Amino acid sequence: MPVRRTVFFISDRTGITAEMLGHSLITQFEGIDFKRVTLPFVDTAEKAALVAERIRRTAEQDGTRPLVFSTIVKEEIRRIIHIDATAHIVDFFEAFIAPLENELGQESSHTVGRSHSIENFHEYNHRIEAVNYSLAHDDGVKPTDLAEADIVLVGVSRSGKTPTCLYLALQYGIKTANYPLTPEDFGQPGLPKPLQPFKHKLFGLTISPERLAQIRAERKPDSRYASLDNCRFEVLEAEALYRNAGIPHLNTTNKSIEELASTILHKANLTRRIY
């Protein structure tokens, strides 16, 4: 039976940074069942006191110290949570800001919510525009309007195009369109006509036929669309098209959306517009 530990991600804003950094650390420990609890917007002494009490109760119930990952900025609020030793606290602000202040010879602004705010309107606007563009150009909805795209993902149905497009838009501010390859696109000389002017923007996605059949069967069970033979045909034809046209491509079978987006960003020499 795996060991169980409660993990708190605490922040004075959204909690995204605490979750991301904390999750990266605890995934290195196998055989432990982590119960994750996110507590965002802990931005007053009253809220901090309630959080501290909840941590104490959890320690009593579990019979072991919870883990706490914190990105709270204000010292007076952090102190309320730190005062009790019933948890093991990893304070990212405390761990990293002081050494940076020493190195840079300057005190930090101690501004709450800088990493996920809309203070930089230009950067935030890039995110909104990219997301709107990707939604409007999903699955070849506007194949004649690809000139504005930073990149166009190409692949057979259910190969991972849409979630990768949206992740590139939301996390990096990249305007991403996608074009679904259908049986009508195969066996023809060259690229499908709508894609021909944008060959330099194309990036292909492929997937194992077995995994593709499994995904499609969840959507349309017992259909030709989901049959293994049809999936093999479409994948082989798509990969042949990529090779013949000289289009870079990735296999999505064992890659997360985060891995796919990061790899595409690097291989396509795209520059992220937001952080």
C-alpha positions in Angstrom: 0.0 0.0 0.0 1.6 3.3 -1.0 2.5 6.0 1.5 0.1 8.9 1.5 1.1 12.5 2.0 -1.0 15.7 1.7 0.6 18.5 -0.4 -0.6 22.1 -0.2 0.1 24.6 -3.0 -0.4 28.1 -1.4 -0.2 31.4 -3.2 -1.4 35.0 -2.8 -2.5 34.8 -6.5 -3.6 32.0 -8.7 -1.3 29.2 -7.4 -0.2 28.3 -10.9 3.5 28.8 -10.2 3.4 26.9 -6.8 1.5 24.0 -8.5 3.9 23.9 -11.4 7.1 24.0 -9.4 5.8 21.8 -6.6 4.4 19.2 -9.0 7.8 19.1 -10.8 9.5 18.2 -7.5 7.1 15.6 -6.1 6.8 13.7 -9.4 10.4 12.5 -8.7 9.2 10.4 -5.8 7.5 7.2 -6.8 5.5 5.0 -4.5 3.9 7.9 -2.7 0.2 8.8 -3.1 0.2 12.6 -3.0 -3.1 14.3 -2.1 -2.9 17.7 -3.7 -4.7 20.8 -2.3 -4.4 24.2 -3.9 -5.2 27.3 -1.9 -5.0 30.4 -4.1 -5.5 34.1 -3.1 -4.1 33.8 0.4 -3.6 37.6 0.5 -4.6 38.6 4.0 -3.5 37.7 7.6 -7.0 36.3 8.2 -6.8 34.0 5.3 -3.3 32.9 6.2 -4.4 32.1 9.7 -7.2 29.9 8.3 -4.7 28.1 6.1 -2.3 27.5 9.0 -5.1 26.0 11.0 -6.1 23.7 8.1 -2.5 22.6 7.7 -2.4 21.8 11.5 -5.6 19.8 11.3 -4.3 17.9 8.3 -1.1 17.0 10.1 -3.2 15.6 13.0 -5.5 13.6 10.7 -2.7 12.2 8.6 -0.3 11.5 11.4 2.5 13.0 9.3 3.6 16.4 8.3 2.0 17.8 5.1 4.2 19.3 2.4 3.6 23.0 1.7 4.8 24.7 -1.5 4.4 28.5 -1.2 4.8 31.4 -3.5 3.4 34.0 -1.1 5.2 37.3 -1.5 4.3 39.4 1.6 6.5 38.6 4.6 3.8 39.2 7.2 1.5 36.7 5.5 4.3 34.1 5.0 5.3 34.4 8.7 1.8 33.3 9.8 2.1 30.1 7.8 5.8 29.5 8.7 5.3 29.9 12.5 4.0 26.4 13.0 6.3 23.4 12.4 3.6 20.9 11.7 4.4 21.1 7.9 7.5 20.8 5.8 7.4 24.2 3.9 9.2 24.8 0.6 9.0 28.6 0.2 10.0 29.4 -3.4 10.0 33.1 -2.8 12.3 32.9 0.2 14.6 30.3 -1.5 15.2 32.2 -4.7 14.6 36.0 -4.2 17.2 36.7 -1.6 20.1 35.1 -3.6 19.0 37.0 -6.7 18.8 40.3 -4.7 22.4 39.6 -3.6 23.6 38.8 -7.1 21.8 41.7 -8.8 22.6 44.2 -6.0 19.0 45.3 -5.9 16.0 44.6 -3.7 13.0 43.0 -5.5 9.8 44.9 -5.8 7.9 42.3 -3.7 4.9 42.8 -6.0 2.1 40.3 -5.7 0.9 38.6 -8.9 3.7 39.7 -11.3 4.1 36.3 -13.0 0.4 35.8 -13.9 -1.0 39.3 -14.3 -2.1 41.6 -17.1 0.2 44.5 -16.2 2.0 43.9 -19.4 -0.9 44.6 -21.7 1.1 44.0 -24.9 2.1 40.5 -23.8 -1.4 39.7 -22.5 -2.9 40.9 -25.7 -0.6 38.5 -27.6 -2.1 35.6 -25.6 -5.7 36.6 -26.3 -5.1 37.2 -30.0 -3.3 33.8 -30.3 -6.0 31.9 -28.6 -8.7 33.5 -30.6 -6.8 32.8 -33.8 -6.2 29.2 -32.9 -9.9 28.6 -32.1 -11.0 30.3 -35.3 -8.6 28.1 -37.4 -9.2 24.8 -35.8 -9.5 21.7 -38.1 -9.1 23.7 -41.3 -12.1 26.0 -40.6 -10.4 28.8 -42.5 -7.8 27.2 -44.8 -7.7 30.3 -47.0 -6.6 32.5 -44.1 -3.3 30.9 -43.0 -1.0 33.8 -43.9 -1.3 35.2 -40.4 -0.4 31.9 -38.7 3.0 31.5 -37.1 2.8 27.7 -37.7 0.2 25.3 -39.2 0.0 21.8 -37.6 -0.9 19.1 -40.1 -2.1 15.6 -39.3 -4.9 13.0 -39.5 -8.0 13.3 -37.3 -7.3 12.8 -33.6 -3.6 13.0 -33.8 -3.3 15.8 -31.2 -3.5 18.9 -33.4 -6.2 20.9 -31.5 -4.8 20.6 -27.9 -1.3 21.3 -29.1 -2.5 24.4 -31.0 -4.3 25.8 -28.0 -1.4 25.1 -25.7 1.0 26.9 -28.1 -1.4 29.9 -28.1 -2.2 30.0 -24.4 1.3 29.4 -23.0 3.5 30.9 -25.7 1.4 33.4 -27.6 1.9 31.5 -30.9 -0.8 31.9 -33.5 -1.3 28.3 -34.5 -3.7 26.9 -37.1 -4.3 23.3 -37.9 -5.3 21.3 -41.0 -6.8 17.8 -40.9 -5.5 15.4 -43.5 -8.3 13.3 -44.9 -8.3 10.3 -47.3 -9.0 12.8 -50.1 -5.6 14.4 -49.5 -3.7 11.1 -50.0 -2.5 9.7 -53.3 -2.3 13.2 -54.8 1.0 14.7 -56.1 2.3 17.3 -53.6 0.6 19.0 -50.7 -3.2 19.7 -50.5 -3.9 22.9 -52.4 -4.8 25.1 -49.4 -1.4 24.3 -47.8 0.9 24.8 -50.8 1.6 28.5 -50.3 2.5 27.9 -46.6 4.9 24.9 -46.9 7.4 26.9 -44.8 4.9 27.1 -41.9 3.9 23.4 -41.8 4.7 21.0 -39.0 3.3 17.5 -39.1 2.0 15.3 -36.3 1.8 11.5 -36.5 0.8 8.8 -34.1 0.9 5.0 -33.8 -2.1 3.4 -35.6 -2.9 1.4 -32.5 -3.2 4.4 -30.3 -5.1 6.3 -33.0 -7.6 3.5 -33.3 -8.1 3.5 -29.5 -8.8 7.2 -29.4 -11.1 7.1 -32.4 -13.1 4.2 -31.0 -14.0 6.3 -28.0 -15.6 8.8 -30.4 -17.1 6.5 -33.0 -16.9 2.8 -31.9 -17.2 0.1 -34.4 -16.8 2.5 -37.3 -14.5 2.3 -40.4 -13.1 5.6 -39.1 -11.8 3.9 -36.0 -10.8 0.6 -37.5 -7.1 -0.4 -37.1 -6.7 -1.0 -40.9 -8.0 2.4 -41.7 -5.8 4.0 -39.0 -2.8 2.2 -40.4 -3.6 3.5 -43.9 -4.0 7.1 -42.9 -0.9 7.2 -40.7 1.3 5.7 -43.4 -0.1 8.0 -46.0 0.4 11.1 -43.8 4.0 10.1 -43.0 4.7 9.6 -46.7 3.3 13.0 -47.4 5.6 14.6 -44.8 8.7 12.8 -46.2 7.9 13.6 -49.8 7.2 17.3 -49.0 10.1 17.7 -46.6 7.8 18.6 -43.7 9.3 18.2 -40.2 7.1 16.0 -38.0 6.7 14.5 -34.5 5.1 11.3 -33.2 2.5 12.2 -30.5 2.0 8.7 -29.2 4.0 9.0 -26.0 4.4 12.7 -25.7 2.4 15.1 -23.5 0.9 18.3 -24.9 3.6 20.2 -23.0 6.4 18.2 -24.6 4.9 18.5 -28.0 4.5 22.3 -27.8 8.0 22.8 -26.4 9.5 20.6 -29.1 7.6 22.3 -31.9 8.6 25.7 -30.6 12.3 24.7 -30.6 12.3 22.7 -33.9 10.4 25.4 -35.8 12.6 28.2 -34.5 9.6 30.1 -33.1 10.0 32.8 -30.5 7.6 32.7 -27.6 5.7 36.0 -27.1 4.6 35.6 -23.5 6.1 34.3 -20.3 
